[in-house]
Amino acid sequence: LVLDLCDSGTVATINGPGNMGLPAVTAKAEQAVIANQWPVLQVPSLIFHLLLAYHITSLDYFAAYTAALGQMAEGPSAIRAAIAQILGEHHEVITVFERQSLDWTSLVLWGAPGFYA
């Protein structure tokens, strides 16, 4: 289950063994959850989920999650190359990506997705 919502991965620990929040109630042994741990920007979130969807076609969920985060961590040139490989050199997502004036080296920008199982 992928929850592409701001703070969708926030989990509040209550006074006891339980937790409250979407990951706490939806993650089970048979269902993993990928959710954002803090507010996210639209374009970095789109690109992470594009990479995640691409990797899920050939990897298990956790491996796809780590592969997508790994590509985001490689920086803007690697991210652009990955988008071009998946969608083609002239896709609109490339144009949108190139118009962003964001610090793609910042974990705060792209590191919000958490994996809950």
ABEGO torsion letter per residue (X at the ends): XBBBBBGAABBBBBBEABBBEAAAAABBAABBBBBBABBBBAAAAAAAAAAAAAAAAABBAAAAAAAAAAAAAAEAAAAAAAAAAAAEAABAAAAAAAABBBBAABAAAAAABBBBX
